[in-house]
Amino acid sequence: MAPMKGLTVFIADLRKCRSHEEEERRVNKELANIRTKFKEPNINGYNRKKYVCKLLYMSLLGYEVNFGHREAVELINSTKYSEKQIGYLAVSLLMEEDSGYMKTVLSFLRRDLHNGNECNACLALNAISNICTREMAEGLTQDIVVQLLSPSASMFVKKKAALCLLRLLRKFPDSVNAHQWAGRVVPYLGHRDIGVTQSVVSLVTGLAQQFPEETRKAASFAVRRLKSLVIDNEYAIDYVYYKVPAPWLQIKLLRLLQYYPAPESPEVRSILLSILRHIIDVSQDTPRELQQMNAQYSILFEAINLGIHLDVDQGLMQECAVVLGRFITSRETNVRYLGLETMAHLAAYIDNLDSIKSHQAVIIQSLRDRDVSVRRRALDLLYSMCDVSSAKVIVSELLRHMAIADVALREEMALKVAILTEKFATEYSWYVDVMMRLVSLAGDHMGDEVWHRIVQVILGNEELQVYACKISLQTLKAPVCHESAFKVSAYVLGEFGHLIANASDSAPIDQLKALQSKMTSTSMSARAVALTTVGKFINLFPEIKTLCLRVLDRYRGALDAELQQRACEYYALGTLESDDLLPTVFEEMPPFPERQSALMSRLLKRESDTEDQRTWIYGGRDMNRDRRGLATGTASSGKEGSSQDLASTEAPSTPTNANTAALLVGAEPDAEKQDAVDDDAQPEDEMPMDESVAKSRRHYARLLWENDGILYDGDEIQVGLVAQYKPPAGRIGVFLGNKAKAPIYNISIQATPSDASKLTIQPASGQDTLPETLMPLAQARIFFDANCLQVFTSAPLLRITYTVAGAPTVSELQLPVTVAHFMDPVTISVSDFFARWKQLGDTGIGESQNVLKSAFLSTDSAALEWLRSVVGGMGFALIHGADPDPNNIVGVGIATTQAGRFGCLLRVEPKPSHGLTRVTVRATNAEVAQSAGSNIKMVFESR
């Protein structure tokens, strides 16, 4: 493009300006001049191009340019290449996505794609990739696919078309309809032009991560192309880089194969194994030139990664470990980095870690490398190669290095030390010592998740509690105590301080003094934890009640609202005349339910993926077992990094040296045994209930007597419900939350009654439509209006469909909507109740009676109040004093439909001594009685 004199002079004038004010005056003068010129009717293409270039230059300098869009569009419509080029550039940089000119731009883009001019087509493809709006993805994808697949299109256009499709796929995966054309693109992996193949393999790699089924044939094409390059030496001389044939294509093909399972065909496996062995053998020869070494080593590392992923030969993997051991001692920083990262991948899958452990000293030394990226990869490798035999050495080295580690690396190091300590602890004392030292060393560089997790583990392991109390008291008595260590110590003593109260130097007064000595130097959040501990001391140690009240009284006038509220409430509880309420409020915390460790969740969030998803994660073979199952098409019910990755579910009741992961992570075997005892009345041939199904039943049962809560909690989505009934009508709100790491799209939520003649459910009018895309941790909602026409027996169906990572998913749930939900409470006298009760019993119109197991009545002091809450929540008015036995519960309600109203009486007779409860429902309609009785039965079974 020839230089434009006016543009050159303008740039020179700006460079001559001595101050920003002078430059701004010159820019404003030029903007005014350009506005005037654009108003001239006969402006030619050259001047239009020149003035648009000036606007582009001013925009790049940071000045606001909000005009010239029409002129840029007119340049696109020009037949001259230079003017069209500037027009597309201006549209890419100056125009917003919601501009009114965007539809015109779309039509020009489509025209340039199909007019047969290679240059114009390439300009259009570049512009689409740069602007990349949803409208372009929806309207131009098929046109771009045509250019890629057209036999008449040039190789240059095909390459740009493939890369343009990849850009659209990554930004708008739900708008490109990739499932329609993905299979047609795959054969181009065997295209005669290596440049086209290289662009297509990038596109297919992106497709393979979201549409593996549509691109399943890509693996065989990739193997054949690799064989032609590596074994048969079939390639054009133009693509040889320092004696290495098409290194970038080899790397991309090797990476593509990592998204597919190992080939089932013995012939293909043999070819693939020979390719990997040839690449490893070639790398043994030391290259003479740096560029050749970089190319060969890059291919080698990717080949090793593929070999690890496919697990084709354990002998080959051991050989790879030896090769990588040579690389991690290289002088080249890049080679050391790749060697450590690839060895971490090897540690994630290899059966025997001895070959990697032989380099443990070198890996630990790499923690002191001058390059921070090498230090990070060394940390990842130590984390992946750690097991029971090496845990103490690795953890101690990481703790020793933490004091001098970079601030940016210290948080990640602390998280990994905490996870390794919990995962591989074989002694309670070692776990407590390491974790307390960890929070003291790195407490300022990690979040509250670490000390929260310490507390969870201690609460879940009785054998750990006494030693933890001793260490906590020692920590508080030490001259210096970090705030995180103070929180752990205060919490542990508040829960279990009574376990060491009889030991020397651990009397209640000693614990209180140690706590007080550090309170004044801590933050408000730490003092809040300490005040709760003081409140618990009042319940645990009556002998120091006066001293504890004095501490609380001092904080009743605190400026911080949280501290003041805690102090006032705890003080009021401690000064009550009756001591009945105090033990209930300050009851010992139960063990936390088994779930994914918050430390693991935080670590997985830190390891964010690039555009190409990772096929493995740091953390050893156990952490990657589920990922391999997914990659090979096997069923896997756990999320990556789930709690089962951190602990064995077969934990013995007493600790031994062989009990590793289950020692500290609560596997709750006793709870499983209890479930088996509770279910002994089931038929022998009945299969045990899946844990996720049981969890869903509990959610469903809770919503039978509460109007809001969680209906379904899965790995990808969470469904919440809120309902309000005004019989015979009701409004139900469904809330959909995205728990996946990727956006979900194509969302549809439908509610369908089992019998539309008895119950209607329709989306409420006047509400917003569901979003097209729901980002991770975001929430969508929809409301339904329900109308009960007649008594119905089956709950409606909630059908949720969505697409995540290219996989369509359907979830069907039962909505907790029964005829009993359309119940109005009615209050009647005692005499009227029994008269009506007898009348319904004599007529036998509708009665439901169940004798339900309720062992919790004898162990839970609040069980009777819970029963009353359940009956009241189901729409019954409680009639107090109606039954001679004060523990029995009597309720009255009226189920309302458009066809009529039906009275319903309820009597609940709990027998704590027998662990049984008889529930009797009588109604003027048999189906109403059965529905209410079934609801109460499900609530009992789910408790």
Residue pairs with C-beta under 8 A, 6 or more apart in sequence:
1 82
1 85
2 82
4 46
4 49
4 50
4 53
6 50
6 54
7 50
7 53
7 54
7 57
10 30
10 54
10 57
11 57
13 26
14 23
14 26
14 27
14 61
17 23
17 26
24 63
27 58
27 61
27 63
30 54
30 58
31 58
31 63
31 65
34 51
34 54
34 55
34 68
35 67
37 43
37 47
37 51
38 51
38 67
38 68
38 71
45 75
45 78
45 80
45 83
48 71
48 74
48 75
48 83
49 75
49 82
49 83
49 86
51 68
51 71
52 68
52 71
52 72
52 75
52 86
52 87
52 90
53 86
55 65
55 67
55 68
55 90
55 94
56 86
56 89
56 90
56 93
56 94
58 65
59 65
59 93
59 94
60 93
65 94
68 90
68 94
69 91
69 94
69 95
69 99
69 101
70 101
71 90
72 86
72 87
72 90
72 91
72 94
72 95
73 87
73 91
73 101
73 104
73 105
73 108
74 87
75 83
75 84
75 86
75 87
75 90
76 84
76 87
76 88
76 91
76 105
76 108
77 87
77 108
78 84
78 87
81 119
81 120
81 123
84 112
84 120
84 123
85 123
88 123
88 124
88 126
88 127
91 101
91 105
91 127
91 131
92 127
92 130
92 131
95 101
95 102
95 105
95 131
97 131
97 133
102 133
102 135
103 135
105 131
106 135
106 136
106 139
106 140
108 124
109 124
109 127
109 128
109 136
109 140
110 139
110 140
110 143
112 120
112 121
112 123
112 124
113 121
113 124
113 125
113 140
113 143
113 144
113 146
113 147
114 143
114 146
115 121
118 154
118 156
118 157
121 147
121 153
121 157
121 160
122 156
122 157
122 160
125 144
125 147
125 157
125 160
125 161
125 163
125 164
126 160
128 136
128 140
128 144
128 164
128 167
128 168
129 163
129 164
129 167
129 168
132 167
132 168
132 171
132 172
134 172
134 175
136 168
137 168
137 171
137 172
137 175
137 176
138 172
138 175
141 165
141 168
141 175
141 176
141 177
142 177
142 181
144 161
144 164
144 165
144 168
145 161
145 165
145 181
145 184
145 185
147 153
147 157
147 158
147 161
148 158
148 161
148 162
148 165
148 185
148 188
148 200
149 184
149 185
149 188
153 161
155 193
155 195
155 196
158 188
158 191
158 193
158 196
158 199
159 195
159 196
159 198
159 199
160 199
162 185
162 188
162 196
162 199
162 200
162 202
162 203
163 199
163 202
163 203
165 176
165 185
165 203
166 202
166 203
166 206
168 175
168 176
169 176
169 178
169 203
169 206
169 207
169 210
170 206
170 611
173 210
173 745
173 806
174 745
174 746
174 772
174 773
174 803
178 207
178 210
178 211
178 214
178 806
179 211
179 214
179 806
182 207
182 211
182 214
182 215
183 214
183 215
183 217
185 200
185 203
185 204
185 207
186 204
186 215
186 217
186 218
186 221
187 217
187 221
188 196
188 197
188 200
189 197
189 200
189 201
189 204
189 218
189 221
189 222
189 225
189 253
190 197
190 221
190 224
190 225
191 197
191 200
194 235
194 236
194 239
194 246
194 249
195 239
197 225
197 249
198 246
198 248
198 249
198 252
201 222
201 249
201 252
201 253
201 256
202 252
204 215
204 218
204 256
205 252
205 255
205 256
205 259
205 612
206 611
206 612
207 214
207 215
208 215
208 218
208 256
208 259
208 260
209 259
209 612
209 613
209 805
209 806
210 805
210 806
210 807
211 806
212 259
212 260
216 260
218 256
218 260
219 256
219 257
219 260
219 263
220 263
220 268
222 253
222 256
222 257
223 257
223 263
223 268
223 271
223 272
223 275
225 249
225 253
226 250
226 253
226 254
226 272
226 275
227 271
227 275
228 234
228 235
229 235
229 245
229 246
229 249
229 250
230 245
230 250
230 275
230 278
230 279
231 271
231 274
231 275
231 278
233 245
235 245
235 246
239 245
239 246
239 249
240 246
241 247
241 291
241 295
242 287
242 289
242 291
242 292
242 295
243 292
244 292
244 295
244 296
244 299
247 295
247 296
247 298
247 299
250 299
250 302
251 298
251 299
251 302
254 299
254 302
254 303
254 305
254 306
255 302
255 305
255 306
255 612
257 272
257 306
257 309
257 310
258 305
258 306
258 309
258 615
259 615
259 631
260 631
261 310
261 631
261 632
261 633
262 269
262 310
262 311
262 312
262 632
263 269
263 272
269 312
272 310
272 312
273 312
273 313
273 316
275 303
276 303
276 306
276 307
276 312
276 316
277 316
279 299
279 300
279 303
280 300
280 303
280 304
280 316
280 319
280 320
280 323
282 296
283 296
283 297
283 299
283 300
283 323
286 293
287 293
287 296
294 334
297 327
297 335
297 338
298 338
300 323
301 338
301 339
301 341
301 342
304 320
304 323
304 324
304 342
304 345
304 346
305 342
305 345
307 313
307 316
307 317
307 320
308 317
308 320
308 345
308 346
308 348
308 349
308 350
308 616
309 349
309 615
309 616
309 631
311 317
311 349
311 628
314 350
314 351
314 352
317 346
317 349
317 350
318 350
318 352
318 355
320 346
321 343
321 346
321 350
321 355
321 356
322 355
324 339
324 342
324 343
324 346
325 343
325 355
325 358
325 359
325 362
327 335
327 336
327 338
327 339
327 342
328 336
328 339
328 340
328 343
328 359
328 362
328 363
328 366
329 336
329 362
330 336
330 339
333 369
333 371
333 374
336 366
336 369
336 371
336 374
337 371
337 373
337 374
337 377
340 363
340 366
340 374
340 377
340 378
340 380
340 381
341 377
341 380
341 381
343 356
343 359
343 363
343 381
343 385
344 377
344 380
344 381
344 383
344 384
344 385
344 618
345 616
346 356
347 353
347 356
347 381
347 384
347 385
347 620
347 621
348 384
348 616
348 617
348 618
348 619
348 620
348 621
348 623
348 624
349 616
349 621
349 624
349 628
350 356
350 621
351 621
353 385
353 387
356 385
357 385
357 390
360 385
360 390
360 393
360 394
363 378
363 381
363 382
363 385
364 378
364 382
364 394
364 397
366 374
366 375
366 377
366 378
367 375
367 378
367 379
367 382
367 397
367 398
367 401
367 405
368 375
368 401
369 375
369 378
372 406
372 408
372 409
375 405
375 406
375 409
376 409
376 412
379 398
379 409
379 412
379 413
379 416
380 618
382 394
382 397
382 398
383 416
383 419
383 420
383 618
383 619
383 620
384 618
384 619
384 620
385 394
385 620
386 394
386 395
386 420
386 424
386 620
387 424
387 620
388 424
388 426
388 660
391 420
391 421
391 423
391 424
391 425
392 430
394 420
395 417
395 420
395 421
395 434
398 413
398 416
398 417
399 417
399 434
399 437
399 438
399 441
401 413
402 410
402 413
402 414
402 417
402 438
402 441
402 442
403 441
405 413
407 445
410 442
410 445
410 446
411 442
411 445
411 446
411 447
412 603
412 606
413 442
414 438
414 441
414 442
414 445
414 446
414 450
415 446
415 449
415 450
415 599
415 602
415 603
415 606
416 603
417 434
417 438
418 435
418 438
418 450
418 453
418 454
418 599
419 597
419 599
419 600
419 603
419 646
421 430
421 431
421 434
421 435
421 438
422 431
422 453
422 457
422 597
422 599
422 646
422 664
422 665
423 646
423 647
423 660
423 661
423 665
424 660
424 661
425 431
425 660
425 663
425 664
426 655
426 657
426 658
426 659
426 660
426 663
428 461
428 463
428 464
428 467
428 655
428 663
428 664
429 467
431 457
431 464
431 663
431 664
432 458
432 464
432 467
432 468
432 471
433 471
435 450
435 454
435 488
436 471
436 472
436 475
436 485
436 488
438 450
439 450
439 451
439 454
439 482
439 484
439 485
439 488
440 475
440 481
440 482
440 484
440 485
443 450
443 451
443 482
443 483
443 484
443 485
444 482
446 484
447 602
448 484
449 598
449 599
449 602
450 484
450 599
451 484
451 485
451 487
451 488
452 598
453 597
453 598
453 599
454 488
455 488
455 491
455 492
456 592
456 666
457 464
457 664
457 665
457 666
458 464
458 465
458 468
458 492
458 496
459 495
459 589
459 590
459 591
459 592
460 591
460 592
460 665
460 666
460 668
461 663
461 664
461 666
463 654
463 655
464 664
465 492
465 495
465 496
465 499
466 496
466 499
466 500
468 492
468 496
469 492
469 493
469 496
469 497
469 499
469 500
469 506
470 500
470 503
470 506
471 489
472 488
472 489
472 490
472 492
472 493
473 489
473 493
473 500
473 506
473 510
473 511
473 514
475 481
475 485
475 486
475 488
475 489
476 486
476 489
476 490
476 493
476 514
476 515
476 517
476 518
477 514
477 517
481 489
481 518
483 522
483 523
483 526
486 518
486 522
486 526
486 530
487 525
487 526
487 529
490 515
490 526
490 529
490 530
490 532
490 533
491 529
491 532
491 533
493 511
493 515
493 533
494 532
494 533
494 535
494 536
494 537
495 536
495 588
495 589
497 508
497 511
497 536
497 537
497 540
497 541
498 540
498 541
500 506
501 507
501 508
501 511
501 540
501 541
508 537
508 540
508 541
508 543
508 544
509 543
509 544
509 547
511 537
512 534
512 537
512 544
512 547
512 548
512 551
515 530
515 533
515 534
516 551
519 526
519 527
519 530
522 530
524 560
524 562
524 563
527 555
527 563
528 562
528 563
528 566
531 551
531 552
531 555
531 563
531 566
531 567
531 570
532 566
532 570
534 548
534 551
534 552
534 570
535 548
535 552
535 566
535 570
535 573
535 574
535 586
536 586
537 544
537 548
538 545
538 548
538 549
538 570
538 573
538 574
538 582
538 586
539 582
539 583
539 585
539 586
540 586
541 548
545 574
548 574
549 571
549 574
549 575
552 567
552 570
552 571
552 574
553 567
553 571
554 567
555 563
555 564
555 566
555 567
556 564
556 567
556 568
556 571
557 564
558 564
558 567
573 581
573 582
573 585
573 586
574 582
576 582
584 861
591 666
591 668
592 666
594 643
594 666
594 667
594 668
595 643
596 639
596 641
596 642
596 643
597 643
597 646
597 665
600 641
600 643
600 645
600 646
601 641
603 641
604 617
604 640
604 641
607 614
607 617
607 618
615 627
615 631
616 624
616 627
617 623
617 624
617 627
617 640
617 641
619 641
619 645
622 645
623 640
623 641
623 645
625 645
626 636
626 638
626 639
626 640
626 642
626 645
627 640
629 635
629 636
630 636
637 692
638 644
638 645
639 715
643 665
646 661
646 665
647 661
647 662
647 664
647 665
647 666
647 667
648 660
648 661
648 662
648 667
649 662
649 667
650 662
650 667
650 669
651 659
651 662
651 663
651 665
651 667
651 669
652 659
652 662
652 669
653 669
653 670
655 663
678 853
678 855
679 688
681 853
689 697
692 714
695 713
696 711
696 712
696 713
696 813
697 938
697 941
697 942
698 942
699 709
699 710
699 711
699 712
699 713
700 711
700 814
700 816
700 938
700 942
701 938
701 939
701 941
701 942
702 709
702 939
702 942
703 709
703 711
703 721
703 723
703 816
704 816
704 818
704 820
704 874
704 935
704 938
704 939
705 869
705 870
705 873
705 874
705 935
705 939
706 873
707 722
707 723
707 724
707 725
707 873
708 720
708 721
708 722
708 723
709 720
709 721
710 718
710 719
710 720
710 721
711 719
711 720
711 721
711 734
711 798
711 813
711 815
711 816
712 718
712 719
712 811
712 813
713 719
714 739
714 811
715 739
715 740
716 738
716 739
716 740
716 744
716 804
716 809
717 736
717 737
717 738
717 739
717 740
717 744
717 800
717 802
717 811
718 736
718 737
718 739
719 734
719 735
719 736
719 737
719 798
719 800
719 811
719 813
720 734
720 735
720 737
721 732
721 733
721 734
721 735
721 815
721 816
722 732
722 733
722 735
723 730
723 731
723 732
723 733
723 817
723 821
724 730
724 731
725 821
725 822
725 875
727 788
727 822
727 823
727 824
727 895
727 896
727 897
728 787
728 788
728 789
728 822
728 896
728 897
728 898
729 785
729 786
729 787
729 788
730 785
730 786
730 787
730 788
730 817
730 821
730 822
731 764
731 783
731 784
731 785
731 786
732 751
732 761
732 783
732 784
732 786
732 815
732 817
733 781
733 782
733 783
733 784
734 749
734 751
734 781
734 782
734 783
734 784
734 798
735 779
735 780
735 781
736 747
736 749
736 774
736 779
736 780
736 781
736 782
736 800
737 777
737 778
737 779
738 744
738 774
738 775
738 776
738 777
738 778
738 779
739 776
739 777
740 776
740 804
740 805
741 776
742 776
742 804
742 805
743 773
743 774
743 775
743 776
743 804
744 773
744 774
744 802
744 803
744 804
745 772
745 773
745 774
745 802
745 803
745 804
746 772
746 801
746 802
746 803
746 808
747 770
747 771
747 772
747 774
747 780
747 800
747 801
747 802
748 770
748 799
748 800
748 801
748 802
749 770
749 782
749 798
749 799
749 800
750 798
750 799
751 761
751 784
751 796
751 797
751 798
751 799
751 815
752 761
752 796
752 797
752 799
753 759
753 760
753 761
753 792
753 796
753 797
754 792
754 793
754 794
754 795
754 796
754 797
755 792
755 794
757 789
757 790
758 788
758 789
758 790
758 791
758 792
759 786
759 787
759 788
759 789
759 790
759 792
759 796
759 817
760 786
760 787
760 789
761 784
761 785
761 786
761 787
761 796
761 815
761 817
762 784
762 785
763 782
763 783
763 784
763 785
764 782
764 783
764 784
764 785
767 782
767 783
770 780
770 782
771 778
771 780
774 780
774 802
786 796
786 817
787 898
788 819
788 822
788 896
788 897
788 898
789 897
789 898
789 899
790 897
790 898
790 899
791 819
791 895
791 897
791 899
791 902
791 925
791 927
791 928
791 931
792 818
792 819
792 927
793 819
793 927
793 930
793 931
795 814
795 815
795 816
795 817
795 818
796 814
796 815
796 817
797 812
797 813
797 814
797 815
798 812
798 813
798 814
798 815
799 810
799 811
799 812
800 810
800 811
800 812
800 813
801 808
801 809
801 810
801 811
802 808
802 809
803 809
818 931
818 934
818 935
819 895
819 897
819 927
819 928
819 931
820 874
820 875
820 895
820 904
820 928
820 931
820 932
820 935
821 875
822 875
822 895
822 896
822 897
823 874
823 875
823 876
823 893
823 894
823 895
823 896
823 904
823 932
824 875
824 893
824 894
824 896
825 872
825 875
825 876
825 877
825 891
825 892
825 893
826 877
826 892
826 893
826 894
826 903
827 877
827 879
827 892
828 836
828 879
828 892
830 879
830 881
830 882
833 879
833 882
833 890
833 892
833 905
834 882
836 903
836 905
837 905
837 907
837 922
840 846
840 847
840 905
840 922
840 923
840 924
841 847
841 922
845 923
845 924
845 925
845 926
846 922
846 923
846 924
846 925
846 926
846 927
846 928
846 929
846 930
847 920
847 921
847 922
847 923
847 926
847 929
848 919
848 920
848 921
848 929
848 930
848 932
848 933
848 934
849 918
849 919
849 920
849 921
849 933
850 918
850 919
850 933
850 936
850 937
851 916
851 917
851 918
851 919
852 916
852 917
852 918
852 919
852 936
852 937
852 940
852 941
853 915
853 916
853 940
854 863
854 910
854 915
854 916
854 917
854 940
854 943
855 915
856 863
856 943
857 863
857 864
857 910
857 911
857 912
857 915
857 917
858 912
858 913
858 915
860 866
863 910
863 912
864 887
864 910
867 889
867 908
867 910
867 917
868 878
868 889
870 936
870 939
871 878
871 889
871 891
871 906
871 908
871 936
872 878
872 891
874 891
874 893
874 932
874 935
874 936
875 893
876 891
876 892
876 893
876 904
876 906
877 891
877 892
877 893
878 889
878 890
878 891
879 890
879 891
879 892
882 890
883 889
883 890
883 907
885 909
887 909
887 910
887 912
888 907
888 908
888 909
888 910
889 906
889 907
889 908
889 910
890 905
890 906
890 907
890 908
891 905
891 906
891 907
891 908
892 903
892 904
892 905
892 906
893 903
893 904
893 906
894 901
894 902
894 903
894 904
895 901
895 902
895 904
895 923
895 925
895 928
902 923
902 924
902 925
902 928
903 923
903 924
904 921
904 922
904 923
904 924
904 928
904 929
904 932
905 921
905 922
905 923
906 919
906 920
906 921
906 932
907 919
907 920
907 921
908 917
908 918
908 919
908 920
908 936
909 917
909 918
909 919
909 920
910 917
911 917
911 918
917 940
919 933
919 936
919 937
919 940
921 929
921 932
921 933
921 936
922 929
923 929
923 932
